[in-house]
């Protein structure tokens, strides 16, 4: 009897406790251990689409006399068929020929450069390029900004920067996804070093070719050397601008200083002015551009 009363008392106490704790419930024993859940297999992230297309289907070229192949075929004349960028000459094997093939180069490439152009003209050229809606635009501009009658006439660096930025903006306004290849400005002092030993080049340079660098080419005095150093430093500053501004655009590649660093020899310079690239020089520029543009 005592045992039954003790059981009833204990059961009543448990019932009262359960009633007082309805929110928490009541358990007569320990809760069962949770069943472990199988971890979900993570899905692989999709590979990002490359921004740079190593095989563009059309090419527009902007720039100056180098891209127009001035003095490459005849004296004082453009020769765009041997241009490094868009030429049709098989011996040069231009960038456009390499990318597009001979059957498409005429219809899918445009040479919009102008001999004598300086960076201030590039926005206008870029607008013309945008109208063609190319997949790739090549830029080689800046030598004429340094090649002036006097050192004091060289384009100030910030003006050079402002014009280049404006040119990229004009292109982006018309063709947001066009790719841009930017060649560095050649090392004008190296051209002087190459040609100053040639009587033929000295005769031509006296006519005023790139006077800021090439005037009095035989003068090795301190004043002449200081002048040439200033021109070279300005060219290097221009190349920094091109590199810095290009780096801000995901669809822009510069040449890594390859054109500036290229040592043109006598066969790669025009026999008429010893300054502009010859056919061979144009071929070397095409090789440099193609390697950089097709790098994945």
C-alpha positions as CSV (number, residue, x, y, z in Angstrom):
1,X,0.0,0.0,0.0
2,X,2.8,2.4,0.9
3,X,4.4,1.7,-2.4
4,X,1.2,2.4,-4.4
5,X,0.7,5.7,-2.6
6,X,4.3,6.7,-3.2
7,X,3.9,5.9,-7.0
8,X,0.6,7.9,-7.2
9,X,2.2,10.8,-5.4
10,X,5.2,10.8,-7.7
11,X,3.0,10.5,-10.9
12,X,0.9,13.4,-9.7
13,X,4.0,15.6,-9.1
14,X,5.3,14.8,-12.6
15,X,1.8,15.7,-14.0
16,X,1.8,19.0,-12.2
17,X,5.4,19.8,-13.3
18,X,4.4,19.0,-17.0
19,X,1.4,21.3,-16.7
20,X,3.5,24.1,-15.3
21,X,6.0,23.8,-18.2
22,X,3.8,23.4,-21.2
23,X,6.0,25.6,-23.3
24,X,9.0,23.3,-22.8
25,X,7.1,20.0,-22.9
26,X,7.9,17.0,-20.7
27,X,10.0,14.0,-21.3
28,X,10.3,10.9,-19.4
29,X,13.8,10.2,-20.6
30,X,16.8,11.7,-22.5
31,X,16.1,13.1,-26.0
32,X,17.3,11.1,-28.9
33,X,20.5,12.1,-30.6
34,X,20.0,14.2,-33.8
35,X,20.4,12.4,-37.1
36,X,23.5,13.7,-38.9
37,X,22.6,15.5,-42.2
38,X,24.6,14.7,-45.3
39,X,26.5,17.8,-46.5
40,X,25.3,19.1,-49.9
41,X,27.8,18.7,-52.7
42,X,28.9,22.2,-53.8
43,X,28.3,23.0,-57.4
44,X,31.4,24.1,-59.4
45,X,31.4,27.8,-60.2
46,X,31.1,28.6,-63.9
47,X,34.3,29.6,-65.5
48,X,34.5,33.3,-66.1
49,X,34.2,34.5,-69.7
50,X,37.5,35.9,-70.9
51,X,37.4,39.6,-71.5
52,X,40.2,39.6,-74.1
53,X,39.5,37.9,-77.4
54,X,42.7,36.7,-79.0
55,X,41.0,36.3,-82.4
56,X,39.2,39.6,-83.2
57,X,37.2,39.6,-86.5
58,X,37.9,43.2,-87.6
59,X,40.6,45.8,-87.2
60,X,40.7,49.5,-87.3
61,X,44.1,51.3,-87.1
62,X,44.6,54.9,-85.8
63,X,47.8,56.8,-85.5
64,X,50.4,58.7,-87.5
65,X,52.8,58.3,-90.3
66,X,54.2,55.0,-89.0
67,X,50.8,53.3,-89.4
68,X,50.4,54.9,-92.8
69,X,53.8,53.4,-93.8
70,X,55.2,56.8,-94.8
71,X,58.4,56.6,-96.8
72,X,58.3,52.8,-96.8
73,X,57.8,52.4,-100.6
74,X,58.6,55.8,-102.2
75,X,59.9,59.2,-101.1
76,X,57.5,61.5,-99.2
77,X,54.4,59.3,-99.7
78,X,52.2,57.0,-97.7
79,X,52.2,53.3,-98.6
80,X,49.3,51.8,-96.5
81,X,49.5,48.5,-98.4
82,X,52.7,47.7,-96.3
83,X,51.3,49.1,-93.0
84,X,52.1,46.9,-90.0
85,X,48.5,47.2,-88.9
86,X,46.3,46.8,-92.0
87,X,48.5,46.3,-95.0
88,X,47.9,43.7,-97.7
89,X,51.5,43.1,-98.7
90,X,52.2,39.4,-98.0
91,X,55.9,40.1,-97.3
92,X,55.0,42.4,-94.4
93,X,52.2,40.0,-93.2
94,X,50.4,42.8,-91.3
95,X,48.4,42.3,-88.2
96,X,45.2,42.3,-90.1
97,X,46.5,39.7,-92.6
98,X,47.5,37.4,-89.7
99,X,44.2,37.8,-87.8
100,X,41.7,38.0,-90.7
101,X,43.3,36.2,-93.6
102,X,43.8,37.7,-97.1
103,X,40.2,37.0,-98.1
104,X,38.8,39.3,-95.4
105,X,41.4,42.0,-94.8
106,X,40.1,44.5,-97.3
107,X,36.5,44.3,-96.1
108,X,37.2,44.0,-92.3
109,X,40.1,46.4,-91.7
110,X,40.4,50.2,-91.9
111,X,43.5,52.4,-91.8
112,X,42.3,55.8,-90.3
113,X,45.8,57.1,-89.3
114,X,47.2,60.3,-90.8
115,X,50.8,61.2,-91.4
116,X,51.8,64.1,-89.2
117,X,49.1,63.5,-86.6
118,X,49.7,64.2,-82.9
119,X,47.8,63.0,-79.9
120,X,45.4,65.9,-79.9
121,X,43.9,64.4,-83.1
122,X,43.4,60.9,-81.7
123,X,39.8,61.5,-80.3
124,X,38.7,62.4,-83.8
125,X,40.3,59.3,-85.3
126,X,38.8,57.2,-82.6
127,X,35.3,58.5,-83.4
128,X,35.9,57.5,-87.0
129,X,37.0,54.1,-85.9
130,X,34.0,53.6,-83.7
131,X,31.7,54.3,-86.7
132,X,33.1,51.1,-88.3
133,X,32.3,49.1,-85.1
134,X,35.6,47.1,-85.1
135,X,36.4,44.4,-82.7
136,X,40.0,45.6,-82.3
137,X,41.5,49.1,-82.6
138,X,45.3,49.6,-82.8
139,X,46.9,52.8,-81.6
140,X,50.4,54.0,-82.5
141,X,50.6,57.7,-81.7
142,X,53.0,60.1,-80.0
143,X,56.2,60.4,-82.0
144,X,55.1,63.6,-83.5
145,X,54.3,65.1,-80.1
146,X,58.1,64.7,-79.3
147,X,59.4,65.4,-82.8
148,X,59.0,69.2,-83.0
149,X,61.2,72.0,-84.2
150,X,62.2,72.9,-80.7
151,X,62.2,71.0,-77.4
152,X,59.9,73.6,-75.9
153,X,57.3,72.8,-78.5
154,X,56.8,69.2,-77.4
155,X,53.3,68.4,-76.2
156,X,53.0,68.7,-72.4
157,X,52.5,65.3,-70.7
158,X,49.2,66.2,-69.1
159,X,47.8,67.5,-72.4
160,X,49.0,64.2,-74.0
161,X,47.1,62.3,-71.2
162,X,43.9,64.3,-71.6
163,X,43.8,63.6,-75.3
164,X,44.4,59.9,-74.9
165,X,41.7,59.6,-72.2
166,X,39.3,61.5,-74.4
167,X,40.1,59.2,-77.4
168,X,39.3,56.1,-75.3
169,X,36.1,57.7,-74.1
170,X,35.0,58.4,-77.7
171,X,35.6,54.8,-78.7
172,X,33.8,53.5,-75.6
173,X,30.8,55.7,-76.3
174,X,30.4,54.1,-79.7
175,X,31.8,50.6,-79.3
176,X,31.9,49.7,-75.6
177,X,33.3,46.2,-76.1
178,X,36.0,47.0,-78.8
179,X,39.5,45.9,-77.8
180,X,42.4,48.3,-78.0
181,X,46.1,47.5,-78.6
182,X,48.4,50.4,-77.7
183,X,51.9,50.4,-79.1
184,X,54.6,52.4,-77.3
185,X,56.3,55.4,-78.9
186,X,59.6,54.3,-80.4
187,X,62.9,55.3,-78.8
188,X,63.9,58.3,-80.9
189,X,67.3,58.5,-79.3
190,X,68.1,55.0,-80.4
191,X,67.1,56.0,-84.0
192,X,69.6,58.8,-83.7
193,X,72.3,56.4,-82.4
194,X,71.6,54.1,-85.3
195,X,71.6,56.7,-88.1
196,X,74.2,59.2,-87.0
197,X,77.1,57.1,-88.5
198,X,75.5,57.1,-92.0
199,X,76.4,60.0,-94.3
200,X,73.1,59.4,-96.1
201,X,71.0,59.8,-93.0
202,X,72.9,62.9,-91.9
203,X,72.1,64.6,-95.2
204,X,68.4,63.8,-94.9
205,X,68.1,64.8,-91.3
206,X,69.5,68.2,-92.1
207,X,66.3,68.9,-94.0
208,X,64.4,69.0,-90.6
209,X,63.4,65.4,-89.8
210,X,62.4,65.3,-86.1
211,X,64.6,68.3,-85.4
212,X,64.2,68.2,-81.6
213,X,66.1,64.9,-81.6
214,X,68.0,64.7,-85.0
215,X,69.1,68.3,-85.6
216,X,72.9,68.7,-85.5
217,X,73.2,64.9,-85.3
218,X,77.0,65.0,-85.3
219,X,77.2,67.3,-82.3
220,X,78.2,65.4,-79.3
221,X,78.6,68.4,-77.0
222,X,76.8,68.7,-73.6
223,X,74.1,71.0,-74.9
224,X,73.1,68.7,-77.8
225,X,73.3,65.7,-75.5
226,X,71.0,67.4,-72.9
227,X,68.5,68.2,-75.7
228,X,68.4,64.6,-76.8
229,X,68.0,63.4,-73.2
230,X,65.0,65.8,-72.7
231,X,63.3,64.4,-75.8
232,X,63.9,60.8,-74.7
233,X,62.6,61.5,-71.3
234,X,59.4,63.0,-72.8
235,X,58.9,60.0,-74.9
236,X,59.3,57.8,-71.8
237,X,56.7,60.0,-70.0
238,X,54.3,59.6,-72.9
239,X,54.7,55.8,-72.7
240,X,54.0,55.9,-69.0
241,X,50.7,57.7,-69.8
242,X,49.8,55.2,-72.4
243,X,50.5,52.3,-70.1
244,X,48.7,53.8,-67.1
245,X,45.5,54.8,-69.0
246,X,45.3,51.6,-70.8
247,X,45.6,49.6,-67.6
248,X,42.3,51.3,-66.4
249,X,40.4,49.7,-69.3
250,X,39.8,45.9,-69.1
251,X,39.7,45.7,-72.9
252,X,43.0,47.5,-73.5
253,X,46.5,46.1,-73.8
254,X,49.7,48.0,-74.2
255,X,52.8,46.4,-75.8
256,X,54.8,46.3,-72.6
257,X,57.3,48.7,-74.0
258,X,58.2,46.4,-76.9
259,X,58.2,49.0,-79.7
260,X,60.2,51.5,-77.5
261,X,62.7,48.7,-76.8
262,X,63.0,47.5,-80.4
263,X,66.4,48.3,-81.9
264,X,65.6,49.2,-85.6
265,X,68.7,48.5,-87.7
266,X,69.6,50.0,-91.1
267,X,67.5,47.6,-93.1
268,X,64.4,48.2,-90.9
269,X,64.5,52.0,-91.5
270,X,63.4,53.9,-94.6
271,X,66.3,54.4,-97.1
272,X,64.8,57.8,-97.8
273,X,64.7,59.3,-94.3
274,X,66.4,56.9,-91.9
275,X,63.5,57.5,-89.5
276,X,60.3,55.8,-90.5
277,X,60.2,52.0,-90.7
278,X,60.9,50.3,-94.0
279,X,59.0,47.3,-95.3
280,X,61.2,45.2,-93.0
281,X,60.6,47.5,-90.1
282,X,56.8,47.4,-90.7
283,X,57.0,43.6,-90.6
284,X,58.7,43.7,-87.2
285,X,56.0,45.9,-85.8
286,X,53.4,43.5,-87.1
287,X,55.1,40.6,-85.3
288,X,55.3,42.6,-82.0
289,X,51.6,43.4,-82.2
290,X,50.5,39.9,-83.2
291,X,52.3,38.3,-80.3
292,X,50.8,40.7,-77.8
293,X,47.3,40.6,-79.1
294,X,47.1,36.8,-79.4
295,X,48.6,36.2,-75.9
296,X,46.0,34.4,-73.8
